[in-house]
Every structure is written in structure tokens, then in C-alpha cells.
Amino acid sequence: MLEIRRLSLRHPAPLHDISLACAAGELTVILGPNGAGKSTLLHAIGGYYPAAAGEILLAGEHLADLDAGRLASCRALVEQHPARPAGMRVADLLCIGVAQPDPAILVQVLALSDCQTLLARDCASLSGGELQRVHLARALHQLLASKAPQRYLLLDEPTAALDIGAANQQLATLRQLAQRWQLGMIAVLHDVNLALRHADKVLLLKDGVQIAHGDTAQVMTQARLEQVYDTRLAELSDHHGQRAFIAC
């Protein structure tokens, strides 16, 4: 279990008294308007920003007490705008952060991310979408090659560069991977309907303050989303009972 207990940060964006829990096999989505502190929180969960108050626990251990090697074995982050190291081949980038590269796992993650034909390419030559897929493959390789008993994948806007159909498929695939390999996943999203459709749990943020956290259906109500986004919404549902929200 990854647990955040009453976490507060001062920099780079203020966060106040945030608490959440993410278990193996779960997809937790962080939602909120621009400037709410979503990416700051994700980076803090990854151990990149020190807490001003509160704590982050991984399997009962304080994240701040883990050395770089142990931290890399149990969590991986995919940035919204990932690094594009010029002069580095994709094949080499895929092994960054991996203590013992596993060819069998690498074959699997290349197929899942559709990166098989990119191995010999210079990272600087990749398109934005190709680069995002390569970094997802890198993060999955990093975690799946690890012997850590608990592993967490952190994703900052993983659907930002995708069209509506591809974004829906990406979230469906990520949730399947979480369940198949018992990875805990925490993703920052802007699309409330993608979260509503695919997330196991949702954390709503506004101005660095936690508005709600819990099971998706219970957290994502019309009144609460209108409060978070300061806009009127209409709630729709299809004949399967699938809900959606639109601004009105």
C-alpha cells in the first residue's frame, strides 16, 4: 500500500493536508483545475519534493528513508513532457533505472507500447507521441524487472497528446496492466469522463486543498465537480448506466 498522510508542501506549489491510499492493482486518478497542484502532488509522491508536513509511506516505510536504488525499484514516473536526450538511442533509454534489464519483460512492454520499431532511433528524432510511448515502456520495464514486492507507476497527463479514442484505449490498457501485474498506478488527468470511466479511486484537488478522495462513483458527483471546477455541469447517462459530465 502507498499511503499519503496529511501531506503539505510549500514549494513548488502549496499543498495542504492531503491524504490518500493506493493499493496494488488499483488506478487512482488525481483531478482538478489548472493550478490545483496535481503535478506537484504526483512528484511529491514520487519522492522528488520534500514534505513540509505529513508523510508518505510505501509498504509501511517512509519514502524519504529509501535510497535511490530502492526507490527506483518500487516507483517510476512518466512526465507529461518527458526528457528527449539527444545522442541516446531508444534501446539505451529503455534500460535507465533498471538494475537488471530483463529481455523477456522488455519484449512485452515494447509490444504493449508499440515501440518495437523505435529501438535504433535517436531519442531526439522521436515525435511527441513516440517519446511518450517510449517513456511508458521504460517505466514499465523499470518496475516489472524489479524484485520489489510493491511497485507503483506515476503518470502525469498520460493522454494529453492523444485523440479521444486513443485516450480511452490508453486508460483501459493501463488499468488492465495494473490489475494483471498488480501495479499501483496514480495518474494526473484533466478529462473527468476518462476518470469516471476507468479510475478505481479519485482524488479531487482545488487550490492545493483536497476536496474529496475515495471510490470514483461516490466522489464524482455533479455538485462536487461543479464546486471544484467553478462551472455548471450537466450529468448524462447511456442505456448501460455509463455516466458522463458536460459543461453547460
Backbone bond lengths (Angstrom), bond angles and torsions (degrees), N, CA, C in turn:
res aa  C-N    CA-C-N  psi(-1)  N-CA   C-N-CA  omega(-1)  CA-C   N-CA-C  phi
1 M - - - 1.462 - - 1.528 109.92 -
2 L 1.322 115.94 132.60 1.456 122.35 171.39 1.527 107.05 -98.61
3 E 1.319 116.30 121.87 1.469 121.12 -175.39 1.518 110.58 -124.35
4 I 1.308 115.72 133.80 1.459 122.48 173.18 1.523 106.21 -115.01
5 R 1.311 115.55 121.22 1.464 121.04 -174.74 1.514 110.88 -118.67
6 R 1.321 115.72 107.97 1.464 124.18 173.28 1.523 111.74 50.37
7 L 1.329 114.74 48.45 1.459 121.87 -176.39 1.525 111.16 -77.73
8 S 1.325 116.04 133.39 1.465 121.92 173.54 1.524 108.70 -131.78
9 L 1.337 116.51 143.32 1.459 123.77 176.13 1.518 109.19 -131.12
10 R 1.336 115.13 152.01 1.468 120.15 174.23 1.526 110.93 -102.23
11 H 1.336 116.51 -35.72 1.459 122.32 -175.71 1.526 108.99 -135.07
12 P 1.349 118.97 150.89 1.469 128.44 -0.19 1.524 113.75 -79.15
13 A 1.330 117.59 -12.37 1.464 122.01 173.69 1.525 106.70 -138.91
14 P 1.326 117.56 141.04 1.464 118.90 -177.64 1.523 112.83 -70.22
15 L 1.313 115.34 136.27 1.458 123.23 172.46 1.520 107.64 -128.08
16 H 1.331 116.39 146.40 1.453 119.79 -173.02 1.528 110.89 -132.91
17 D 1.322 115.89 113.68 1.464 121.59 165.99 1.532 112.38 57.57
18 I 1.330 116.91 54.98 1.459 122.74 -178.31 1.525 109.92 -94.37
19 S 1.321 117.44 132.64 1.467 122.35 176.75 1.516 109.33 -135.30
20 L 1.336 115.74 133.82 1.460 120.38 173.02 1.513 109.10 -159.10
21 A 1.326 116.16 166.70 1.459 122.23 176.98 1.523 108.09 -139.32
22 C 1.334 115.77 139.01 1.455 121.68 177.77 1.514 108.46 -131.47
23 A 1.323 116.64 123.19 1.462 121.99 -178.35 1.519 110.41 -97.90
24 A 1.318 116.05 163.00 1.459 121.52 174.90 1.524 109.37 -57.13
25 G 1.334 116.18 136.80 1.456 121.07 178.66 1.511 114.99 85.31
26 E 1.335 117.97 -0.03 1.463 121.80 -178.22 1.526 111.42 -104.91
27 L 1.337 114.92 147.47 1.462 121.96 170.25 1.520 108.07 -109.87
28 T 1.333 115.50 114.65 1.458 122.31 175.97 1.514 108.30 -106.17
29 V 1.331 117.09 132.00 1.459 122.06 -179.58 1.524 109.45 -113.00
30 I 1.344 115.28 134.73 1.461 122.24 174.60 1.523 107.74 -100.01
31 L 1.323 116.38 121.51 1.469 123.16 -178.07 1.521 110.42 -120.10
32 G 1.318 115.26 152.61 1.456 120.77 174.43 1.508 109.92 163.36
33 P 1.332 118.41 165.07 1.461 121.55 -179.11 1.523 111.38 -70.14
34 N 1.329 115.81 171.06 1.461 120.35 175.58 1.526 110.11 -56.34
35 G 1.330 116.02 137.23 1.453 120.42 179.14 1.511 114.67 82.20
36 A 1.331 117.55 5.81 1.468 120.13 -178.52 1.521 112.56 -73.19
37 G 1.341 117.83 -21.36 1.460 121.36 -177.94 1.512 113.91 105.80
38 K 1.332 117.31 17.37 1.467 121.13 -174.80 1.535 111.80 -63.69
39 S 1.330 116.71 -51.71 1.467 119.60 -178.54 1.522 111.23 -67.86
40 T 1.315 116.68 -36.28 1.467 119.50 176.50 1.519 110.48 -60.07
41 L 1.315 116.76 -45.05 1.464 120.39 178.66 1.521 110.92 -62.13
42 L 1.330 117.63 -43.77 1.467 120.61 -179.46 1.528 110.43 -60.35
43 H 1.335 117.43 -43.43 1.462 120.30 179.81 1.523 111.48 -68.29
44 A 1.319 116.84 -34.33 1.468 119.28 175.71 1.522 110.81 -64.96
45 I 1.334 117.11 -40.69 1.461 121.31 177.49 1.523 110.35 -61.31
46 G 1.337 116.36 -33.79 1.461 120.48 179.17 1.515 113.91 -78.54
47 G 1.324 118.06 -4.94 1.456 121.04 178.65 1.514 113.91 89.68
48 Y 1.342 117.22 15.21 1.457 120.46 -176.88 1.528 112.99 -89.33
49 Y 1.321 117.89 -22.54 1.452 121.78 178.95 1.526 109.03 -123.46
50 P 1.327 118.13 133.75 1.461 119.97 179.69 1.524 111.68 -75.75
51 A 1.309 115.42 144.63 1.462 121.04 179.60 1.520 110.51 -78.26
52 A 1.333 116.10 140.96 1.461 120.80 170.94 1.522 110.14 -81.85
53 A 1.324 115.87 -28.94 1.471 121.56 177.54 1.521 107.63 -158.24
54 G 1.322 115.74 160.54 1.454 120.88 179.49 1.515 111.79 85.17
55 E 1.330 116.39 -170.89 1.462 120.10 -175.85 1.526 111.15 -151.61
56 I 1.340 114.24 156.85 1.459 122.85 174.45 1.519 106.97 -122.35
57 L 1.333 116.30 124.18 1.457 121.41 -176.31 1.518 110.03 -118.44
58 L 1.309 115.84 136.84 1.456 122.29 174.34 1.523 107.64 -122.81
59 A 1.327 115.18 113.97 1.469 121.23 -175.73 1.524 110.83 52.68
60 G 1.323 115.41 39.11 1.455 120.91 177.18 1.507 115.13 84.30
61 E 1.327 118.81 -5.80 1.466 122.14 179.89 1.522 110.11 -101.45
62 H 1.320 115.46 143.28 1.458 119.97 177.00 1.524 110.08 -68.82
63 L 1.325 116.34 128.18 1.455 120.83 -178.64 1.529 110.70 -57.96
64 A 1.318 116.82 -36.26 1.467 120.95 -178.11 1.525 112.28 -65.35
65 D 1.326 117.68 -18.23 1.466 121.26 -178.47 1.523 112.94 -89.87
66 L 1.328 117.69 -7.67 1.459 120.96 -178.61 1.528 110.17 -84.10
67 D 1.354 116.63 133.70 1.460 118.90 176.54 1.527 109.81 -74.86
68 A 1.323 116.09 173.34 1.470 120.74 -173.34 1.524 111.85 -60.04
69 G 1.334 117.35 -39.26 1.457 120.72 -179.23 1.517 112.63 -65.32
70 R 1.320 116.82 -45.39 1.466 120.41 179.40 1.517 111.23 -68.15
71 L 1.328 116.01 -36.61 1.460 119.18 178.96 1.527 110.39 -64.74
72 A 1.339 116.65 -42.44 1.466 120.29 179.66 1.524 111.77 -65.21
73 S 1.328 117.22 -27.20 1.465 120.19 -178.48 1.516 112.88 -77.58
74 C 1.332 117.53 -16.50 1.462 118.76 -173.77 1.523 114.44 -122.36
75 R 1.325 118.22 -6.79 1.463 118.68 174.92 1.529 110.02 -149.00
76 A 1.325 115.26 145.84 1.466 121.70 176.88 1.520 107.96 -138.78
77 L 1.319 115.46 142.91 1.465 121.82 -177.52 1.523 110.06 -117.81
78 V 1.331 116.00 133.75 1.464 121.78 171.55 1.524 107.22 -112.28
79 E 1.333 115.97 114.65 1.457 121.50 -177.30 1.524 111.16 -74.20
80 Q 1.323 115.79 158.77 1.463 120.43 173.38 1.530 110.61 -65.15
81 H 1.340 116.32 -38.76 1.459 122.10 176.95 1.530 107.44 -122.30
82 P 1.331 117.18 80.92 1.467 120.47 -172.60 1.526 112.66 -70.23
83 A 1.334 114.87 161.71 1.460 121.39 -178.29 1.522 110.95 -62.69
84 R 1.344 114.43 145.93 1.455 121.15 178.57 1.539 107.35 -124.97
85 P 1.339 116.90 75.80 1.471 119.71 -173.16 1.529 112.44 -69.70
86 A 1.332 116.64 110.63 1.466 121.57 179.51 1.522 109.73 -66.00
87 G 1.331 115.93 139.58 1.457 120.76 179.52 1.512 114.37 87.00
88 M 1.339 117.39 -3.35 1.461 120.77 178.58 1.521 109.94 -106.17
89 R 1.328 115.67 131.65 1.458 119.66 176.87 1.528 110.35 -75.33
90 V 1.314 115.74 152.10 1.456 120.82 176.85 1.526 110.65 -56.46
91 A 1.332 117.81 -41.11 1.465 121.41 -179.36 1.522 111.89 -57.27
92 D 1.340 116.99 -34.70 1.470 120.54 179.26 1.530 111.30 -78.00
93 L 1.338 116.05 -39.11 1.462 119.50 178.30 1.520 111.21 -60.03
94 L 1.316 117.27 -35.93 1.465 121.66 -177.01 1.524 112.79 -65.17
95 C 1.321 117.87 -15.71 1.462 120.76 -178.31 1.524 112.88 -104.83
96 I 1.331 118.00 1.70 1.461 120.53 177.47 1.528 109.48 -66.07
97 G 1.309 116.44 132.61 1.461 121.44 179.13 1.510 114.29 81.75
98 V 1.344 117.59 0.74 1.468 121.62 -178.71 1.518 108.83 -101.04
99 A 1.329 117.13 115.68 1.460 120.59 -178.22 1.522 111.56 -64.13
100 Q 1.324 116.75 -44.85 1.456 122.16 179.46 1.531 108.61 -134.25
101 P 1.332 117.36 96.06 1.474 119.64 -179.58 1.528 111.00 -55.41
102 D 1.318 115.64 139.46 1.459 122.28 -178.12 1.529 108.32 -117.88
103 P 1.343 118.47 107.63 1.470 120.72 -176.76 1.527 113.17 -57.70
104 A 1.332 117.56 -37.87 1.464 120.14 -178.16 1.526 110.68 -65.79
105 I 1.327 116.30 -42.97 1.463 120.11 178.38 1.527 110.15 -67.26
106 L 1.324 116.27 -39.29 1.457 119.94 -179.74 1.526 110.82 -61.29
107 V 1.315 117.49 -39.71 1.466 120.73 177.11 1.526 110.01 -60.06
108 Q 1.331 117.00 -42.53 1.457 120.49 -179.68 1.525 112.09 -63.85
109 V 1.337 116.43 -47.56 1.462 118.86 -175.11 1.526 111.05 -71.57
110 L 1.332 117.60 -29.81 1.466 119.81 175.27 1.525 110.61 -64.68
111 A 1.329 115.83 -41.23 1.464 119.57 178.63 1.520 111.06 -66.42
112 L 1.322 117.34 -42.34 1.459 121.31 -178.85 1.526 111.84 -64.46
113 S 1.321 116.22 -35.19 1.464 120.58 -176.38 1.525 112.53 -97.95
114 D 1.329 116.59 0.60 1.459 121.85 178.51 1.527 111.42 58.26
115 C 1.346 115.53 48.12 1.465 121.21 -177.80 1.528 113.12 -115.04
116 Q 1.334 117.58 10.73 1.468 120.09 -173.33 1.525 112.53 -58.34
117 T 1.323 118.22 -33.64 1.468 121.29 -175.11 1.527 112.97 -89.33
118 L 1.324 117.30 2.73 1.469 120.30 -173.81 1.526 113.88 -102.03
119 L 1.320 118.58 -3.85 1.464 121.77 -168.78 1.523 113.46 -56.27
120 A 1.315 117.82 -39.75 1.464 120.77 -175.19 1.526 112.82 -85.96
121 R 1.332 117.61 -5.32 1.467 121.05 -175.79 1.525 111.40 -74.33
122 D 1.327 115.39 147.89 1.456 121.39 169.29 1.528 107.42 -73.64
123 C 1.328 117.19 135.48 1.472 120.32 -177.45 1.525 111.85 -58.46
124 A 1.338 116.61 -29.62 1.461 119.87 -178.68 1.519 112.09 -68.22
125 S 1.327 117.77 -17.88 1.467 121.09 -177.64 1.523 113.20 -90.54
126 L 1.331 117.79 -4.11 1.460 120.97 -174.65 1.526 111.45 -77.93
127 S 1.317 115.63 146.85 1.464 120.24 170.68 1.527 109.12 -73.54
128 G 1.325 115.68 170.66 1.465 119.02 179.34 1.517 112.65 -59.99
129 G 1.341 116.35 -43.28 1.457 120.01 179.86 1.511 112.26 -67.59
130 E 1.341 117.23 -40.24 1.465 120.51 177.41 1.518 110.98 -63.45
131 L 1.327 116.67 -42.33 1.467 120.44 -179.80 1.522 111.11 -62.59
132 Q 1.330 116.56 -40.93 1.464 120.70 178.86 1.525 110.52 -62.66
133 R 1.329 117.91 -41.62 1.463 121.44 179.08 1.520 111.63 -66.02
134 V 1.320 116.08 -39.22 1.470 120.29 179.57 1.529 110.44 -64.28
135 H 1.328 116.55 -42.81 1.466 118.78 -179.43 1.530 111.61 -69.47
136 L 1.326 117.41 -32.07 1.462 118.82 173.80 1.529 110.26 -64.72
137 A 1.339 116.61 -42.34 1.462 120.26 177.12 1.530 110.61 -62.45
138 R 1.336 117.01 -41.50 1.467 120.68 177.32 1.524 111.95 -58.76
139 A 1.339 115.90 -46.85 1.457 119.90 -178.16 1.526 111.72 -65.48
140 L 1.320 116.91 -41.21 1.467 120.08 178.40 1.523 110.92 -65.39
141 H 1.326 117.41 -41.35 1.466 120.76 176.65 1.527 110.29 -60.63
142 Q 1.330 116.14 -44.43 1.463 121.47 179.62 1.524 111.67 -56.35
143 L 1.318 116.33 -43.96 1.463 119.86 -176.10 1.522 112.62 -80.35
144 L 1.327 117.33 -43.31 1.456 120.12 -173.94 1.521 112.27 -73.70
145 A 1.339 117.43 -24.21 1.456 120.88 175.39 1.527 111.81 -81.76
146 S 1.327 116.52 -7.61 1.459 121.70 -178.93 1.528 111.04 -81.81
147 K 1.325 115.06 152.08 1.464 121.28 175.68 1.525 111.80 -96.78
148 A 1.331 116.91 6.25 1.459 119.55 -178.98 1.522 110.34 -62.78
149 P 1.332 117.49 138.61 1.464 119.90 -178.62 1.520 113.76 -69.30
150 Q 1.337 117.50 -24.51 1.463 121.44 178.03 1.520 108.57 -130.77
151 R 1.341 115.91 133.02 1.464 120.49 -174.78 1.530 109.18 -137.31
152 Y 1.342 115.40 140.92 1.463 120.67 -173.64 1.524 110.43 -133.73
153 L 1.330 114.22 133.54 1.457 122.00 178.71 1.524 108.18 -108.73
154 L 1.341 116.32 124.63 1.458 123.33 -178.38 1.526 108.45 -109.67
155 L 1.321 117.20 127.22 1.465 122.24 -171.18 1.530 110.01 -128.70
156 D 1.338 115.87 120.86 1.457 120.61 179.39 1.523 109.22 -101.34
157 E 1.304 117.31 105.86 1.465 124.63 179.90 1.534 111.95 54.43
158 P 1.334 118.46 59.14 1.465 120.52 -176.41 1.522 114.47 -68.03
159 T 1.332 117.91 -11.84 1.474 120.50 -179.15 1.523 112.55 -112.58
160 A 1.332 117.59 10.70 1.469 120.56 -171.35 1.520 113.11 -60.07
161 A 1.328 117.83 -35.40 1.468 120.86 -175.58 1.521 112.83 -98.14
162 L 1.330 117.25 12.66 1.468 120.32 -172.63 1.527 111.49 -109.01
163 D 1.345 115.56 150.16 1.456 119.23 173.88 1.527 109.58 -75.57
164 I 1.315 117.24 174.96 1.464 121.30 -169.71 1.529 112.70 -60.99
165 G 1.337 116.59 -40.90 1.458 119.28 -179.89 1.512 112.27 -70.82
166 A 1.347 116.31 -42.98 1.458 120.20 179.87 1.522 111.19 -66.47
167 A 1.330 117.49 -36.83 1.462 120.70 178.60 1.525 110.75 -64.04
168 N 1.324 116.27 -43.20 1.464 119.69 178.67 1.525 110.68 -62.48
169 Q 1.335 116.85 -42.34 1.460 120.53 179.39 1.526 111.28 -66.64
170 Q 1.333 116.56 -37.89 1.462 120.04 179.17 1.527 111.61 -61.42
171 L 1.322 116.83 -45.93 1.462 120.01 179.37 1.516 111.39 -66.00
172 A 1.330 117.61 -39.64 1.462 120.71 177.76 1.525 110.49 -61.57
173 T 1.337 116.27 -42.72 1.466 120.49 179.76 1.520 111.22 -65.53
174 L 1.321 116.98 -43.45 1.462 120.18 -179.91 1.530 111.46 -61.92
175 R 1.316 115.54 -41.54 1.468 117.65 179.25 1.529 110.70 -65.73
176 Q 1.331 117.81 -38.94 1.467 121.22 176.81 1.525 111.14 -62.58
177 L 1.351 116.34 -40.67 1.460 120.06 178.59 1.521 111.08 -65.72
178 A 1.316 116.86 -39.48 1.459 120.32 177.77 1.521 110.81 -58.04
179 Q 1.319 116.06 -45.15 1.460 120.27 -179.16 1.525 111.95 -71.97
180 R 1.337 116.50 -41.56 1.471 120.67 -176.70 1.518 111.73 -64.73
181 W 1.338 116.58 -44.88 1.462 120.47 -175.19 1.524 112.57 -104.68
182 Q 1.314 116.92 7.44 1.466 121.68 179.05 1.525 112.10 53.85
183 L 1.335 113.92 48.13 1.453 121.15 173.52 1.525 108.70 -96.34
184 G 1.310 116.34 136.30 1.453 118.45 166.93 1.517 108.42 -81.05
185 M 1.315 117.91 134.89 1.465 121.23 179.39 1.517 109.97 -126.09
186 I 1.331 115.31 136.13 1.460 121.91 174.31 1.520 106.91 -127.23
187 A 1.332 116.75 121.65 1.463 121.91 -175.14 1.518 110.65 -125.92
188 V 1.320 115.87 135.72 1.464 122.12 169.47 1.526 107.84 -87.21
189 L 1.329 116.48 128.25 1.466 121.63 177.62 1.526 110.03 -132.26
190 H 1.338 115.58 158.75 1.468 121.78 169.31 1.518 111.12 -103.56
191 D 1.316 117.48 -25.90 1.459 122.26 -173.27 1.530 110.31 -84.63
192 V 1.325 116.70 107.34 1.461 120.25 -177.36 1.526 111.63 -65.18
193 N 1.324 117.04 -31.54 1.461 119.29 -177.24 1.527 112.39 -74.54
194 L 1.329 117.74 -32.16 1.459 119.84 172.38 1.528 109.99 -63.57
195 A 1.315 116.52 -42.80 1.466 119.96 177.99 1.522 110.50 -63.20
196 L 1.314 116.21 -44.09 1.454 120.59 -178.76 1.526 111.15 -60.26
197 R 1.312 116.64 -35.54 1.463 121.69 -175.71 1.532 112.49 -80.48
198 H 1.351 117.42 -34.87 1.460 119.31 -167.11 1.531 115.47 -118.33
199 A 1.313 119.04 -22.90 1.466 120.05 -173.01 1.525 111.74 -76.35
200 D 1.322 115.82 142.62 1.463 120.87 170.24 1.527 110.52 -79.00
201 K 1.352 114.71 -39.91 1.461 120.72 178.12 1.520 109.24 -137.19
202 V 1.324 114.97 156.67 1.464 121.24 -179.31 1.516 109.00 -133.41
203 L 1.340 115.18 139.84 1.460 122.37 169.52 1.527 107.25 -114.49
204 L 1.327 117.11 123.70 1.461 122.08 177.29 1.526 109.39 -100.33
205 L 1.344 115.49 127.66 1.460 122.22 179.04 1.520 110.25 -118.70
206 K 1.320 115.61 146.13 1.465 121.41 171.85 1.523 108.00 -149.87
207 D 1.330 116.25 122.77 1.470 121.78 179.14 1.524 111.85 54.03
208 G 1.341 116.21 39.35 1.455 120.36 177.33 1.507 115.12 76.19
209 V 1.325 116.75 7.86 1.466 121.81 -177.51 1.525 109.32 -115.40
210 Q 1.302 117.04 137.20 1.465 122.19 177.49 1.527 109.71 -75.78
211 I 1.333 115.39 121.55 1.456 120.31 177.76 1.526 110.62 -89.77
212 A 1.337 116.56 -40.29 1.469 120.25 179.72 1.519 108.81 -164.85
213 H 1.321 115.27 154.93 1.468 121.68 173.77 1.520 108.07 -150.67
214 G 1.325 115.86 136.13 1.457 119.68 177.69 1.505 111.28 159.83
215 D 1.323 116.05 -161.14 1.456 120.94 -179.80 1.530 109.94 -59.30
216 T 1.311 116.38 140.31 1.465 122.31 -171.72 1.524 112.94 -54.68
217 A 1.324 117.71 -50.10 1.465 120.71 -175.48 1.527 111.65 -62.11
218 Q 1.316 116.79 -33.85 1.461 120.24 -178.21 1.520 112.09 -79.23
219 V 1.334 116.78 -36.13 1.463 120.45 -177.09 1.524 111.80 -76.36
220 M 1.347 116.24 -40.22 1.465 119.86 -171.19 1.526 111.22 -89.50
221 T 1.315 114.94 78.89 1.455 121.78 174.25 1.522 109.04 -102.35
222 Q 1.312 115.94 158.96 1.463 120.14 -178.97 1.523 110.89 -60.30
223 A 1.310 117.31 -46.30 1.464 120.46 -177.29 1.531 111.11 -62.07
224 R 1.328 116.58 -41.64 1.466 119.81 -176.95 1.531 110.66 -70.21
225 L 1.331 117.53 -40.68 1.465 119.41 178.76 1.523 111.49 -67.87
226 E 1.324 117.33 -35.69 1.468 119.65 175.60 1.524 110.42 -63.39
227 Q 1.325 116.83 -37.40 1.461 121.14 177.21 1.530 111.08 -64.40
228 V 1.328 116.56 -44.04 1.464 121.25 -175.97 1.519 111.16 -69.23
229 Y 1.341 117.29 -42.93 1.464 120.87 -173.35 1.521 114.01 -98.39
230 D 1.323 117.55 -0.94 1.474 121.40 178.39 1.523 111.94 52.88
231 T 1.321 115.81 45.99 1.457 119.82 178.40 1.518 109.82 -150.64
232 R 1.320 115.94 154.83 1.462 120.20 176.42 1.517 109.57 -78.58
233 L 1.325 115.88 139.89 1.452 121.86 -179.50 1.524 109.99 -128.76
234 A 1.313 114.86 151.50 1.455 120.67 168.95 1.520 108.13 -112.93
235 E 1.327 116.68 137.77 1.460 121.32 178.83 1.531 109.29 -101.30
236 L 1.317 115.57 128.28 1.456 122.61 179.87 1.520 109.27 -116.58
237 S 1.324 116.26 161.03 1.464 120.17 173.11 1.527 108.36 -150.64
238 D 1.351 115.89 146.50 1.466 120.02 179.00 1.529 109.73 -95.87
239 H 1.341 116.06 -175.64 1.463 119.14 -175.67 1.520 112.39 -72.06
240 H 1.354 117.16 -9.23 1.462 120.70 173.99 1.530 111.88 -91.83
241 G 1.323 116.33 -3.61 1.453 120.15 -178.16 1.511 113.66 86.31
242 Q 1.347 117.34 7.61 1.463 120.86 177.94 1.520 109.17 -73.39
243 R 1.348 116.93 123.65 1.462 122.74 -177.56 1.529 111.24 -90.28
244 A 1.343 115.62 156.66 1.448 122.33 174.43 1.519 108.61 -155.24
245 F 1.325 116.08 155.13 1.465 121.34 179.08 1.520 109.12 -122.29
246 I 1.343 115.63 139.59 1.460 121.00 173.47 1.527 108.25 -130.39
247 A 1.337 115.56 148.21 1.458 120.22 176.33 1.519 109.56 -73.91
248 C 1.325 115.93 145.15 1.463 119.28 -178.69 1.536 110.59 -143.74
